[in-house]
Amino acid sequence: MSTIRQQIIDLLENNDHDAREISQLLRISEKEVYSHMTHIEKTVSAKGKKLLITPSACLACGYTFKQRNRPEPPGKCPRCKSERIRKPRFSIG
Ligand SMILES: [Zn+2]
C-alpha cells in the first residue's frame, strides 16, 4: 500500500491533473491535495524531476496568476474581481 503522496506522484508522472481530479481519484479532499504539494515538490526534485504547475487563470478576463508560488488557487481575480478561476494543474516532468 503506497502512501497518498506516492499515489499523487504516480498520477502526475503519467498525466497532468488539477486538484479536483486528484481528490476524486484518490478520495481525499482538495485541501489535502494542496497540503501534499510542497512535500511532493521536494520529493520529486530530489529525484532530479520537477513539479510543474500550470498557473491559475481568471476565466473572465484571462489574467494569469504567474507570480504565485503557492499551489492553492486564489480566491478571486485581482484585475476584474471575478471568482471564476481556473484551478492550477500539476504534472511531473
Ligand atoms: Zn479577471
PDB file of the backbone (N, CA, C, O) and the ligand in Angstrom, with CONECT records:
HET     ZN  A 101       1
ATOM      1  N   MET A   1       0.863  -1.198   0.000  1.00  0.00           N
ATOM      2  CA  MET A   1       0.000   0.000   0.000  1.00  0.00           C
ATOM      3  C   MET A   1       0.891   1.236   0.000  1.00  0.00           C
ATOM      4  O   MET A   1       1.597   1.506   0.972  1.00  0.00           O
ATOM      5  N   SER A   2       0.850   1.970  -1.079  1.00  0.00           N
ATOM      6  CA  SER A   2       1.695   3.153  -1.143  1.00  0.00           C
ATOM      7  C   SER A   2       1.002   4.339  -0.485  1.00  0.00           C
ATOM      8  O   SER A   2      -0.218   4.364  -0.329  1.00  0.00           O
ATOM      9  N   THR A   3       1.803   5.305  -0.109  1.00  0.00           N
ATOM     10  CA  THR A   3       1.240   6.472   0.557  1.00  0.00           C
ATOM     11  C   THR A   3       0.478   7.340  -0.439  1.00  0.00           C
ATOM     12  O   THR A   3       0.648   7.226  -1.653  1.00  0.00           O
ATOM     13  N   ILE A   4      -0.366   8.207   0.111  1.00  0.00           N
ATOM     14  CA  ILE A   4      -1.109   9.142  -0.729  1.00  0.00           C
ATOM     15  C   ILE A   4      -0.151   9.973  -1.572  1.00  0.00           C
ATOM     16  O   ILE A   4      -0.393  10.208  -2.756  1.00  0.00           O
ATOM     17  N   ARG A   5       0.947  10.418  -0.947  1.00  0.00           N
ATOM     18  CA  ARG A   5       1.897  11.241  -1.705  1.00  0.00           C
ATOM     19  C   ARG A   5       2.459  10.480  -2.889  1.00  0.00           C
ATOM     20  O   ARG A   5       2.581  11.030  -3.984  1.00  0.00           O
ATOM     21  N   GLN A   6       2.806   9.203  -2.675  1.00  0.00           N
ATOM     22  CA  GLN A   6       3.348   8.405  -3.770  1.00  0.00           C
ATOM     23  C   GLN A   6       2.288   8.195  -4.846  1.00  0.00           C
ATOM     24  O   GLN A   6       2.599   8.196  -6.037  1.00  0.00           O
ATOM     25  N   GLN A   7       1.036   8.015  -4.427  1.00  0.00           N
ATOM     26  CA  GLN A   7      -0.039   7.840  -5.418  1.00  0.00           C
ATOM     27  C   GLN A   7      -0.234   9.103  -6.240  1.00  0.00           C
ATOM     28  O   GLN A   7      -0.482   9.031  -7.443  1.00  0.00           O
ATOM     29  N   ILE A   8      -0.124  10.266  -5.593  1.00  0.00           N
ATOM     30  CA  ILE A   8      -0.235  11.530  -6.334  1.00  0.00           C
ATOM     31  C   ILE A   8       0.919  11.631  -7.336  1.00  0.00           C
ATOM     32  O   ILE A   8       0.710  12.003  -8.491  1.00  0.00           O
ATOM     33  N   ILE A   9       2.135  11.298  -6.891  1.00  0.00           N
ATOM     34  CA  ILE A   9       3.301  11.343  -7.783  1.00  0.00           C
ATOM     35  C   ILE A   9       3.090  10.418  -8.980  1.00  0.00           C
ATOM     36  O   ILE A   9       3.392  10.787 -10.115  1.00  0.00           O
ATOM     37  N   ASP A  10       2.569   9.213  -8.723  1.00  0.00           N
ATOM     38  CA  ASP A  10       2.321   8.273  -9.826  1.00  0.00           C
ATOM     39  C   ASP A  10       1.337   8.858 -10.837  1.00  0.00           C
ATOM     40  O   ASP A  10       1.538   8.748 -12.047  1.00  0.00           O
ATOM     41  N   LEU A  11       0.280   9.477 -10.335  1.00  0.00           N
ATOM     42  CA  LEU A  11      -0.713  10.084 -11.225  1.00  0.00           C
ATOM     43  C   LEU A  11      -0.086  11.179 -12.081  1.00  0.00           C
ATOM     44  O   LEU A  11      -0.315  11.254 -13.288  1.00  0.00           O
ATOM     45  N   LEU A  12       0.714  12.031 -11.427  1.00  0.00           N
ATOM     46  CA  LEU A  12       1.253  13.206 -12.119  1.00  0.00           C
ATOM     47  C   LEU A  12       2.392  12.857 -13.071  1.00  0.00           C
ATOM     48  O   LEU A  12       2.696  13.618 -13.989  1.00  0.00           O
ATOM     49  N   GLU A  13       3.023  11.700 -12.848  1.00  0.00           N
ATOM     50  CA  GLU A  13       4.066  11.282 -13.779  1.00  0.00           C
ATOM     51  C   GLU A  13       3.449  10.794 -15.088  1.00  0.00           C
ATOM     52  O   GLU A  13       4.097  10.815 -16.135  1.00  0.00           O
ATOM     53  N   ASN A  14       2.192  10.355 -15.020  1.00  0.00           N
ATOM     54  CA  ASN A  14       1.533   9.827 -16.212  1.00  0.00           C
ATOM     55  C   ASN A  14       0.704  10.867 -16.944  1.00  0.00           C
ATOM     56  O   ASN A  14       0.484  10.747 -18.149  1.00  0.00           O
ATOM     57  N   ASN A  15       0.244  11.881 -16.234  1.00  0.00           N
ATOM     58  CA  ASN A  15      -0.676  12.842 -16.826  1.00  0.00           C
ATOM     59  C   ASN A  15      -0.689  14.105 -15.994  1.00  0.00           C
ATOM     60  O   ASN A  15      -0.179  14.128 -14.873  1.00  0.00           O
ATOM     61  N   ASP A  16      -1.281  15.169 -16.550  1.00  0.00           N
ATOM     62  CA  ASP A  16      -1.456  16.337 -15.693  1.00  0.00           C
ATOM     63  C   ASP A  16      -2.883  16.342 -15.142  1.00  0.00           C
ATOM     64  O   ASP A  16      -3.831  15.912 -15.800  1.00  0.00           O
ATOM     65  N   HIS A  17      -2.999  16.837 -13.932  1.00  0.00           N
ATOM     66  CA  HIS A  17      -4.285  16.828 -13.228  1.00  0.00           C
ATOM     67  C   HIS A  17      -4.411  18.099 -12.420  1.00  0.00           C
ATOM     68  O   HIS A  17      -3.412  18.690 -12.011  1.00  0.00           O
ATOM     69  N   ASP A  18      -5.664  18.524 -12.189  1.00  0.00           N
ATOM     70  CA  ASP A  18      -5.844  19.569 -11.193  1.00  0.00           C
ATOM     71  C   ASP A  18      -6.244  18.915  -9.876  1.00  0.00           C
ATOM     72  O   ASP A  18      -6.481  17.709  -9.806  1.00  0.00           O
ATOM     73  N   ALA A  19      -6.313  19.742  -8.835  1.00  0.00           N
ATOM     74  CA  ALA A  19      -6.510  19.186  -7.502  1.00  0.00           C
ATOM     75  C   ALA A  19      -7.845  18.456  -7.371  1.00  0.00           C
ATOM     76  O   ALA A  19      -7.956  17.476  -6.633  1.00  0.00           O
ATOM     77  N   ARG A  20      -8.853  18.939  -8.091  1.00  0.00           N
ATOM     78  CA  ARG A  20     -10.154  18.270  -8.001  1.00  0.00           C
ATOM     79  C   ARG A  20     -10.074  16.858  -8.572  1.00  0.00           C
ATOM     80  O   ARG A  20     -10.619  15.917  -7.996  1.00  0.00           O
ATOM     81  N   GLU A  21      -9.394  16.719  -9.702  1.00  0.00           N
ATOM     82  CA  GLU A  21      -9.265  15.387 -10.305  1.00  0.00           C
ATOM     83  C   GLU A  21      -8.494  14.451  -9.373  1.00  0.00           C
ATOM     84  O   GLU A  21      -8.876  13.296  -9.185  1.00  0.00           O
ATOM     85  N   ILE A  22      -7.423  14.954  -8.800  1.00  0.00           N
ATOM     86  CA  ILE A  22      -6.641  14.134  -7.878  1.00  0.00           C
ATOM     87  C   ILE A  22      -7.493  13.747  -6.671  1.00  0.00           C
ATOM     88  O   ILE A  22      -7.462  12.602  -6.220  1.00  0.00           O
ATOM     89  N   SER A  23      -8.249  14.708  -6.156  1.00  0.00           N
ATOM     90  CA  SER A  23      -9.058  14.434  -4.965  1.00  0.00           C
ATOM     91  C   SER A  23     -10.100  13.360  -5.253  1.00  0.00           C
ATOM     92  O   SER A  23     -10.397  12.522  -4.401  1.00  0.00           O
ATOM     93  N   GLN A  24     -10.654  13.396  -6.473  1.00  0.00           N
ATOM     94  CA  GLN A  24     -11.666  12.392  -6.815  1.00  0.00           C
ATOM     95  C   GLN A  24     -11.040  11.022  -7.045  1.00  0.00           C
ATOM     96  O   GLN A  24     -11.593   9.999  -6.641  1.00  0.00           O
ATOM     97  N   LEU A  25      -9.877  11.014  -7.701  1.00  0.00           N
ATOM     98  CA  LEU A  25      -9.224   9.738  -7.989  1.00  0.00           C
ATOM     99  C   LEU A  25      -8.770   9.039  -6.711  1.00  0.00           C
ATOM    100  O   LEU A  25      -8.846   7.815  -6.601  1.00  0.00           O
ATOM    101  N   LEU A  26      -8.297   9.830  -5.747  1.00  0.00           N
ATOM    102  CA  LEU A  26      -7.731   9.226  -4.536  1.00  0.00           C
ATOM    103  C   LEU A  26      -8.674   9.318  -3.329  1.00  0.00           C
ATOM    104  O   LEU A  26      -8.342   8.867  -2.233  1.00  0.00           O
ATOM    105  N   ARG A  27      -9.847   9.908  -3.549  1.00  0.00           N
ATOM    106  CA  ARG A  27     -10.855  10.022  -2.488  1.00  0.00           C
ATOM    107  C   ARG A  27     -10.332  10.755  -1.251  1.00  0.00           C
ATOM    108  O   ARG A  27     -10.516  10.321  -0.114  1.00  0.00           O
ATOM    109  N   ILE A  28      -9.678  11.873  -1.517  1.00  0.00           N
ATOM    110  CA  ILE A  28      -9.261  12.762  -0.436  1.00  0.00           C
ATOM    111  C   ILE A  28      -9.779  14.161  -0.774  1.00  0.00           C
ATOM    112  O   ILE A  28     -10.249  14.394  -1.888  1.00  0.00           O
ATOM    113  N   SER A  29      -9.697  15.084   0.172  1.00  0.00           N
ATOM    114  CA  SER A  29     -10.204  16.430  -0.093  1.00  0.00           C
ATOM    115  C   SER A  29      -9.201  17.222  -0.936  1.00  0.00           C
ATOM    116  O   SER A  29      -8.006  16.929  -0.943  1.00  0.00           O
ATOM    117  N   GLU A  30      -9.714  18.232  -1.647  1.00  0.00           N
ATOM    118  CA  GLU A  30      -8.814  19.088  -2.422  1.00  0.00           C
ATOM    119  C   GLU A  30      -7.802  19.764  -1.518  1.00  0.00           C
ATOM    120  O   GLU A  30      -6.638  19.942  -1.879  1.00  0.00           O
ATOM    121  N   LYS A  31      -8.268  20.136  -0.337  1.00  0.00           N
ATOM    122  CA  LYS A  31      -7.378  20.788   0.621  1.00  0.00           C
ATOM    123  C   LYS A  31      -6.195  19.882   0.972  1.00  0.00           C
ATOM    124  O   LYS A  31      -5.059  20.337   1.111  1.00  0.00           O
ATOM    125  N   GLU A  32      -6.494  18.590   1.112  1.00  0.00           N
ATOM    126  CA  GLU A  32      -5.430  17.632   1.416  1.00  0.00           C
ATOM    127  C   GLU A  32      -4.461  17.521   0.238  1.00  0.00           C
ATOM    128  O   GLU A  32      -3.250  17.412   0.433  1.00  0.00           O
ATOM    129  N   VAL A  33      -5.000  17.548  -0.986  1.00  0.00           N
ATOM    130  CA  VAL A  33      -4.131  17.505  -2.164  1.00  0.00           C
ATOM    131  C   VAL A  33      -3.115  18.647  -2.109  1.00  0.00           C
ATOM    132  O   VAL A  33      -1.913  18.438  -2.268  1.00  0.00           O
ATOM    133  N   TYR A  34      -3.630  19.868  -1.880  1.00  0.00           N
ATOM    134  CA  TYR A  34      -2.723  21.023  -1.839  1.00  0.00           C
ATOM    135  C   TYR A  34      -1.713  20.884  -0.698  1.00  0.00           C
ATOM    136  O   TYR A  34      -0.554  21.278  -0.830  1.00  0.00           O
ATOM    137  N   SER A  35      -2.164  20.327   0.411  1.00  0.00           N
ATOM    138  CA  SER A  35      -1.256  20.218   1.561  1.00  0.00           C
ATOM    139  C   SER A  35      -0.079  19.291   1.269  1.00  0.00           C
ATOM    140  O   SER A  35       0.980  19.418   1.885  1.00  0.00           O
ATOM    141  N   HIS A  36      -0.261  18.353   0.325  1.00  0.00           N
ATOM    142  CA  HIS A  36       0.832  17.433  -0.017  1.00  0.00           C
ATOM    143  C   HIS A  36       1.804  18.026  -1.034  1.00  0.00           C
ATOM    144  O   HIS A  36       2.926  17.539  -1.174  1.00  0.00           O
ATOM    145  N   MET A  37       1.384  19.074  -1.743  1.00  0.00           N
ATOM    146  CA  MET A  37       2.155  19.515  -2.902  1.00  0.00           C
ATOM    147  C   MET A  37       3.564  20.019  -2.564  1.00  0.00           C
ATOM    148  O   MET A  37       4.515  19.733  -3.292  1.00  0.00           O
ATOM    149  N   THR A  38       3.698  20.754  -1.483  1.00  0.00           N
ATOM    150  CA  THR A  38       5.021  21.276  -1.133  1.00  0.00           C
ATOM    151  C   THR A  38       5.997  20.130  -0.897  1.00  0.00           C
ATOM    152  O   THR A  38       7.147  20.172  -1.334  1.00  0.00           O
ATOM    153  N   HIS A  39       5.510  19.095  -0.191  1.00  0.00           N
ATOM    154  CA  HIS A  39       6.365  17.948   0.087  1.00  0.00           C
ATOM    155  C   HIS A  39       6.660  17.164  -1.194  1.00  0.00           C
ATOM    156  O   HIS A  39       7.780  16.695  -1.398  1.00  0.00           O
ATOM    157  N   ILE A  40       5.657  17.027  -2.044  1.00  0.00           N
ATOM    158  CA  ILE A  40       5.845  16.311  -3.307  1.00  0.00           C
ATOM    159  C   ILE A  40       6.888  17.019  -4.168  1.00  0.00           C
ATOM    160  O   ILE A  40       7.706  16.378  -4.829  1.00  0.00           O
ATOM    161  N   GLU A  41       6.846  18.335  -4.150  1.00  0.00           N
ATOM    162  CA  GLU A  41       7.827  19.104  -4.914  1.00  0.00           C
ATOM    163  C   GLU A  41       9.248  18.761  -4.470  1.00  0.00           C
ATOM    164  O   GLU A  41      10.145  18.598  -5.297  1.00  0.00           O
ATOM    165  N   LYS A  42       9.441  18.655  -3.160  1.00  0.00           N
ATOM    166  CA  LYS A  42      10.775  18.309  -2.646  1.00  0.00           C
ATOM    167  C   LYS A  42      11.158  16.879  -3.013  1.00  0.00           C
ATOM    168  O   LYS A  42      12.301  16.601  -3.376  1.00  0.00           O
ATOM    169  N   THR A  43      10.173  15.971  -2.911  1.00  0.00           N
ATOM    170  CA  THR A  43      10.449  14.558  -3.208  1.00  0.00           C
ATOM    171  C   THR A  43      10.881  14.379  -4.654  1.00  0.00           C
ATOM    172  O   THR A  43      11.863  13.688  -4.928  1.00  0.00           O
ATOM    173  N   VAL A  44      10.149  15.003  -5.592  1.00  0.00           N
ATOM    174  CA  VAL A  44      10.481  14.797  -6.998  1.00  0.00           C
ATOM    175  C   VAL A  44      11.769  15.529  -7.386  1.00  0.00           C
ATOM    176  O   VAL A  44      12.518  15.057  -8.241  1.00  0.00           O
ATOM    177  N   SER A  45      12.027  16.684  -6.758  1.00  0.00           N
ATOM    178  CA  SER A  45      13.266  17.385  -7.120  1.00  0.00           C
ATOM    179  C   SER A  45      14.484  16.625  -6.600  1.00  0.00           C
ATOM    180  O   SER A  45      15.572  16.731  -7.166  1.00  0.00           O
ATOM    181  N   ALA A  46      14.301  15.857  -5.517  1.00  0.00           N
ATOM    182  CA  ALA A  46      15.389  15.000  -5.033  1.00  0.00           C
ATOM    183  C   ALA A  46      15.711  13.895  -6.030  1.00  0.00           C
ATOM    184  O   ALA A  46      16.819  13.359  -6.032  1.00  0.00           O
ATOM    185  N   LYS A  47      14.736  13.552  -6.884  1.00  0.00           N
ATOM    186  CA  LYS A  47      14.945  12.534  -7.924  1.00  0.00           C
ATOM    187  C   LYS A  47      15.352  13.151  -9.248  1.00  0.00           C
ATOM    188  O   LYS A  47      15.424  12.461 -10.266  1.00  0.00           O
ATOM    189  N   GLY A  48      15.622  14.470  -9.236  1.00  0.00           N
ATOM    190  CA  GLY A  48      16.028  15.151 -10.453  1.00  0.00           C
ATOM    191  C   GLY A  48      14.869  15.510 -11.367  1.00  0.00           C
ATOM    192  O   GLY A  48      15.072  15.850 -12.533  1.00  0.00           O
ATOM    193  N   LYS A  49      13.641  15.433 -10.833  1.00  0.00           N
ATOM    194  CA  LYS A  49      12.474  15.817 -11.630  1.00  0.00           C
ATOM    195  C   LYS A  49      11.893  17.104 -11.068  1.00  0.00           C
ATOM    196  O   LYS A  49      12.383  17.663 -10.087  1.00  0.00           O
ATOM    197  N   LYS A  50      10.831  17.553 -11.724  1.00  0.00           N
ATOM    198  CA  LYS A  50      10.274  18.828 -11.330  1.00  0.00           C
ATOM    199  C   LYS A  50       8.758  18.758 -11.266  1.00  0.00           C
ATOM    200  O   LYS A  50       8.116  18.175 -12.140  1.00  0.00           O
ATOM    201  N   LEU A  51       8.194  19.354 -10.233  1.00  0.00           N
ATOM    202  CA  LEU A  51       6.740  19.515 -10.176  1.00  0.00           C
ATOM    203  C   LEU A  51       6.383  20.733 -11.017  1.00  0.00           C
ATOM    204  O   LEU A  51       6.773  21.858 -10.707  1.00  0.00           O
ATOM    205  N   LEU A  52       5.637  20.487 -12.080  1.00  0.00           N
ATOM    206  CA  LEU A  52       5.271  21.573 -12.995  1.00  0.00           C
ATOM    207  C   LEU A  52       3.861  22.043 -12.657  1.00  0.00           C
ATOM    208  O   LEU A  52       2.933  21.239 -12.575  1.00  0.00           O
ATOM    209  N   ILE A  53       3.711  23.331 -12.465  1.00  0.00           N
ATOM    210  CA  ILE A  53       2.403  23.882 -12.137  1.00  0.00           C
ATOM    211  C   ILE A  53       1.966  24.826 -13.253  1.00  0.00           C
ATOM    212  O   ILE A  53       2.616  25.837 -13.520  1.00  0.00           O
ATOM    213  N   THR A  54       0.857  24.481 -13.900  1.00  0.00           N
ATOM    214  CA  THR A  54       0.249  25.417 -14.841  1.00  0.00           C
ATOM    215  C   THR A  54      -0.561  26.390 -14.013  1.00  0.00           C
ATOM    216  O   THR A  54      -1.509  25.989 -13.339  1.00  0.00           O
ATOM    217  N   PRO A  55      -0.201  27.673 -14.054  1.00  0.00           N
ATOM    218  CA  PRO A  55      -0.791  28.590 -13.081  1.00  0.00           C
ATOM    219  C   PRO A  55      -2.296  28.781 -13.242  1.00  0.00           C
ATOM    220  O   PRO A  55      -2.863  28.570 -14.314  1.00  0.00           O
ATOM    221  N   SER A  56      -2.919  29.186 -12.142  1.00  0.00           N
ATOM    222  CA  SER A  56      -4.329  29.547 -12.177  1.00  0.00           C
ATOM    223  C   SER A  56      -4.537  30.710 -13.135  1.00  0.00           C
ATOM    224  O   SER A  56      -3.635  31.519 -13.354  1.00  0.00           O
ATOM    225  N   ALA A  57      -5.724  30.781 -13.695  1.00  0.00           N
ATOM    226  CA  ALA A  57      -6.045  31.906 -14.569  1.00  0.00           C
ATOM    227  C   ALA A  57      -7.494  32.300 -14.357  1.00  0.00           C
ATOM    228  O   ALA A  57      -8.329  31.473 -13.992  1.00  0.00           O
ATOM    229  N   CYS A  58      -7.779  33.561 -14.588  1.00  0.00           N
ATOM    230  CA  CYS A  58      -9.143  34.062 -14.484  1.00  0.00           C
ATOM    231  C   CYS A  58      -9.905  33.707 -15.757  1.00  0.00           C
ATOM    232  O   CYS A  58      -9.464  34.030 -16.860  1.00  0.00           O
ATOM    233  N   LEU A  59     -11.050  33.042 -15.601  1.00  0.00           N
ATOM    234  CA  LEU A  59     -11.827  32.654 -16.773  1.00  0.00           C
ATOM    235  C   LEU A  59     -12.574  33.842 -17.363  1.00  0.00           C
ATOM    236  O   LEU A  59     -12.996  33.798 -18.518  1.00  0.00           O
ATOM    237  N   ALA A  60     -12.740  34.897 -16.584  1.00  0.00           N
ATOM    238  CA  ALA A  60     -13.492  36.059 -17.073  1.00  0.00           C
ATOM    239  C   ALA A  60     -12.623  36.977 -17.931  1.00  0.00           C
ATOM    240  O   ALA A  60     -13.053  37.408 -19.000  1.00  0.00           O
ATOM    241  N   CYS A  61     -11.400  37.282 -17.473  1.00  0.00           N
ATOM    242  CA  CYS A  61     -10.594  38.262 -18.211  1.00  0.00           C
ATOM    243  C   CYS A  61      -9.269  37.693 -18.705  1.00  0.00           C
ATOM    244  O   CYS A  61      -8.542  38.376 -19.426  1.00  0.00           O
ATOM    245  N   GLY A  62      -8.941  36.463 -18.335  1.00  0.00           N
ATOM    246  CA  GLY A  62      -7.723  35.852 -18.843  1.00  0.00           C
ATOM    247  C   GLY A  62      -6.482  36.132 -18.020  1.00  0.00           C
ATOM    248  O   GLY A  62      -5.392  35.681 -18.372  1.00  0.00           O
ATOM    249  N   TYR A  63      -6.630  36.868 -16.932  1.00  0.00           N
ATOM    250  CA  TYR A  63      -5.492  37.172 -16.074  1.00  0.00           C
ATOM    251  C   TYR A  63      -4.849  35.881 -15.566  1.00  0.00           C
ATOM    252  O   TYR A  63      -5.549  34.978 -15.108  1.00  0.00           O
ATOM    253  N   THR A  64      -3.523  35.791 -15.645  1.00  0.00           N
ATOM    254  CA  THR A  64      -2.818  34.590 -15.195  1.00  0.00           C
ATOM    255  C   THR A  64      -2.068  34.892 -13.905  1.00  0.00           C
ATOM    256  O   THR A  64      -1.424  35.933 -13.772  1.00  0.00           O
ATOM    257  N   PHE A  65      -2.163  33.982 -12.976  1.00  0.00           N
ATOM    258  CA  PHE A  65      -1.553  34.187 -11.654  1.00  0.00           C
ATOM    259  C   PHE A  65      -0.116  33.674 -11.638  1.00  0.00           C
ATOM    260  O   PHE A  65       0.214  32.752 -10.892  1.00  0.00           O
ATOM    261  N   LYS A  66       0.730  34.274 -12.461  1.00  0.00           N
ATOM    262  CA  LYS A  66       2.076  33.746 -12.621  1.00  0.00           C
ATOM    263  C   LYS A  66       2.962  33.939 -11.401  1.00  0.00           C
ATOM    264  O   LYS A  66       3.860  33.137 -11.142  1.00  0.00           O
ATOM    265  N   GLN A  67       2.711  34.990 -10.665  1.00  0.00           N
ATOM    266  CA  GLN A  67       3.615  35.310  -9.561  1.00  0.00           C
ATOM    267  C   GLN A  67       3.409  34.420  -8.335  1.00  0.00           C
ATOM    268  O   GLN A  67       4.211  34.442  -7.402  1.00  0.00           O
ATOM    269  N   ARG A  68       2.349  33.651  -8.345  1.00  0.00           N
ATOM    270  CA  ARG A  68       2.050  32.868  -7.154  1.00  0.00           C
ATOM    271  C   ARG A  68       2.918  31.631  -7.060  1.00  0.00           C
ATOM    272  O   ARG A  68       3.020  30.862  -8.016  1.00  0.00           O
ATOM    273  N   ASN A  69       3.527  31.443  -5.940  1.00  0.00           N
ATOM    274  CA  ASN A  69       4.318  30.236  -5.740  1.00  0.00           C
ATOM    275  C   ASN A  69       3.556  29.175  -4.964  1.00  0.00           C
ATOM    276  O   ASN A  69       3.914  27.998  -4.987  1.00  0.00           O
ATOM    277  N   ARG A  70       2.507  29.598  -4.278  1.00  0.00           N
ATOM    278  CA  ARG A  70       1.771  28.610  -3.502  1.00  0.00           C
ATOM    279  C   ARG A  70       0.824  27.834  -4.420  1.00  0.00           C
ATOM    280  O   ARG A  70       0.258  28.409  -5.350  1.00  0.00           O
ATOM    281  N   PRO A  71       0.646  26.528  -4.166  1.00  0.00           N
ATOM    282  CA  PRO A  71      -0.171  25.723  -5.061  1.00  0.00           C
ATOM    283  C   PRO A  71      -1.670  25.989  -4.976  1.00  0.00           C
ATOM    284  O   PRO A  71      -2.394  25.673  -5.920  1.00  0.00           O
ATOM    285  N   GLU A  72      -2.157  26.556  -3.882  1.00  0.00           N
ATOM    286  CA  GLU A  72      -3.600  26.754  -3.747  1.00  0.00           C
ATOM    287  C   GLU A  72      -4.083  27.804  -4.737  1.00  0.00           C
ATOM    288  O   GLU A  72      -3.388  28.790  -4.985  1.00  0.00           O
ATOM    289  N   PRO A  73      -5.261  27.601  -5.302  1.00  0.00           N
ATOM    290  CA  PRO A  73      -5.786  28.607  -6.218  1.00  0.00           C
ATOM    291  C   PRO A  73      -6.200  29.857  -5.453  1.00  0.00           C
ATOM    292  O   PRO A  73      -6.642  29.769  -4.307  1.00  0.00           O
ATOM    293  N   PRO A  74      -6.058  31.033  -6.088  1.00  0.00           N
ATOM    294  CA  PRO A  74      -6.505  32.263  -5.445  1.00  0.00           C
ATOM    295  C   PRO A  74      -8.017  32.329  -5.391  1.00  0.00           C
ATOM    296  O   PRO A  74      -8.695  31.663  -6.174  1.00  0.00           O
ATOM    297  N   GLY A  75      -8.551  33.114  -4.487  1.00  0.00           N
ATOM    298  CA  GLY A  75      -9.998  33.216  -4.323  1.00  0.00           C
ATOM    299  C   GLY A  75     -10.666  34.017  -5.430  1.00  0.00           C
ATOM    300  O   GLY A  75     -11.740  33.655  -5.910  1.00  0.00           O
ATOM    301  N   LYS A  76     -10.020  35.109  -5.832  1.00  0.00           N
ATOM    302  CA  LYS A  76     -10.617  35.879  -6.922  1.00  0.00           C
ATOM    303  C   LYS A  76      -9.560  36.647  -7.684  1.00  0.00           C
ATOM    304  O   LYS A  76      -8.423  36.798  -7.239  1.00  0.00           O
ATOM    305  N   CYS A  77      -9.968  37.126  -8.841  1.00  0.00           N
ATOM    306  CA  CYS A  77      -9.067  37.818  -9.747  1.00  0.00           C
ATOM    307  C   CYS A  77      -8.757  39.218  -9.231  1.00  0.00           C
ATOM    308  O   CYS A  77      -9.679  39.962  -8.897  1.00  0.00           O
ATOM    309  N   PRO A  78      -7.466  39.599  -9.155  1.00  0.00           N
ATOM    310  CA  PRO A  78      -7.125  40.939  -8.683  1.00  0.00           C
ATOM    311  C   PRO A  78      -7.473  42.010  -9.719  1.00  0.00           C
ATOM    312  O   PRO A  78      -7.573  43.187  -9.370  1.00  0.00           O
ATOM    313  N   ARG A  79      -7.655  41.631 -10.968  1.00  0.00           N
ATOM    314  CA  ARG A  79      -7.909  42.610 -12.013  1.00  0.00           C
ATOM    315  C   ARG A  79      -9.403  42.904 -12.164  1.00  0.00           C
ATOM    316  O   ARG A  79      -9.812  44.065 -12.178  1.00  0.00           O
ATOM    317  N   CYS A  80     -10.224  41.837 -12.278  1.00  0.00           N
ATOM    318  CA  CYS A  80     -11.655  42.087 -12.540  1.00  0.00           C
ATOM    319  C   CYS A  80     -12.542  41.608 -11.397  1.00  0.00           C
ATOM    320  O   CYS A  80     -13.763  41.755 -11.454  1.00  0.00           O
ATOM    321  N   LYS A  81     -11.926  41.030 -10.347  1.00  0.00           N
ATOM    322  CA  LYS A  81     -12.644  40.578  -9.144  1.00  0.00           C
ATOM    323  C   LYS A  81     -13.549  39.370  -9.387  1.00  0.00           C
ATOM    324  O   LYS A  81     -14.331  39.000  -8.511  1.00  0.00           O
ATOM    325  N   SER A  82     -13.453  38.763 -10.549  1.00  0.00           N
ATOM    326  CA  SER A  82     -14.244  37.568 -10.807  1.00  0.00           C
ATOM    327  C   SER A  82     -13.768  36.424  -9.911  1.00  0.00           C
ATOM    328  O   SER A  82     -12.586  36.339  -9.575  1.00  0.00           O
ATOM    329  N   GLU A  83     -14.695  35.549  -9.529  1.00  0.00           N
ATOM    330  CA  GLU A  83     -14.308  34.365  -8.754  1.00  0.00           C
ATOM    331  C   GLU A  83     -14.294  33.120  -9.626  1.00  0.00           C
ATOM    332  O   GLU A  83     -14.169  32.002  -9.125  1.00  0.00           O
ATOM    333  N   ARG A  84     -14.424  33.319 -10.936  1.00  0.00           N
ATOM    334  CA  ARG A  84     -14.350  32.176 -11.851  1.00  0.00           C
ATOM    335  C   ARG A  84     -12.884  31.953 -12.198  1.00  0.00           C
ATOM    336  O   ARG A  84     -12.385  32.464 -13.201  1.00  0.00           O
ATOM    337  N   ILE A  85     -12.210  31.190 -11.363  1.00  0.00           N
ATOM    338  CA  ILE A  85     -10.772  30.978 -11.512  1.00  0.00           C
ATOM    339  C   ILE A  85     -10.511  29.545 -11.949  1.00  0.00           C
ATOM    340  O   ILE A  85     -10.986  28.596 -11.326  1.00  0.00           O
ATOM    341  N   ARG A  86      -9.750  29.401 -13.030  1.00  0.00           N
ATOM    342  CA  ARG A  86      -9.340  28.046 -13.434  1.00  0.00           C
ATOM    343  C   ARG A  86      -8.274  27.559 -12.447  1.00  0.00           C
ATOM    344  O   ARG A  86      -7.322  28.276 -12.140  1.00  0.00           O
ATOM    345  N   LYS A  87      -8.446  26.355 -11.970  1.00  0.00           N
ATOM    346  CA  LYS A  87      -7.519  25.818 -10.980  1.00  0.00           C
ATOM    347  C   LYS A  87      -6.166  25.523 -11.613  1.00  0.00           C
ATOM    348  O   LYS A  87      -6.077  25.234 -12.807  1.00  0.00           O
ATOM    349  N   PRO A  88      -5.108  25.601 -10.799  1.00  0.00           N
ATOM    350  CA  PRO A  88      -3.803  25.225 -11.330  1.00  0.00           C
ATOM    351  C   PRO A  88      -3.769  23.720 -11.661  1.00  0.00           C
ATOM    352  O   PRO A  88      -4.439  22.915 -11.015  1.00  0.00           O
ATOM    353  N   ARG A  89      -2.991  23.374 -12.656  1.00  0.00           N
ATOM    354  CA  ARG A  89      -2.821  21.956 -12.997  1.00  0.00           C
ATOM    355  C   ARG A  89      -1.387  21.541 -12.673  1.00  0.00           C
ATOM    356  O   ARG A  89      -0.445  22.326 -12.788  1.00  0.00           O
ATOM    357  N   PHE A  90      -1.259  20.299 -12.272  1.00  0.00           N
ATOM    358  CA  PHE A  90       0.038  19.788 -11.850  1.00  0.00           C
ATOM    359  C   PHE A  90       0.479  18.637 -12.744  1.00  0.00           C
ATOM    360  O   PHE A  90      -0.332  17.830 -13.196  1.00  0.00           O
ATOM    361  N   SER A  91       1.782  18.584 -12.986  1.00  0.00           N
ATOM    362  CA  SER A  91       2.351  17.394 -13.610  1.00  0.00           C
ATOM    363  C   SER A  91       3.796  17.281 -13.164  1.00  0.00           C
ATOM    364  O   SER A  91       4.347  18.208 -12.570  1.00  0.00           O
ATOM    365  N   ILE A  92       4.402  16.150 -13.451  1.00  0.00           N
ATOM    366  CA  ILE A  92       5.806  15.939 -13.079  1.00  0.00           C
ATOM    367  C   ILE A  92       6.586  15.642 -14.339  1.00  0.00           C
ATOM    368  O   ILE A  92       6.211  14.766 -15.119  1.00  0.00           O
ATOM    369  N   GLY A  93       7.667  16.368 -14.538  1.00  0.00           N
ATOM    370  CA  GLY A  93       8.451  16.177 -15.750  1.00  0.00           C
ATOM    371  C   GLY A  93       9.926  16.311 -15.488  1.00  0.00           C
ATOM    372  O   GLY A  93      10.731  16.177 -16.410  1.00  0.00           O
TER     373      GLY A  93
HETATM  374 ZN    ZN A 101     -10.230  38.566 -14.115  1.00  0.00          ZN2+
END
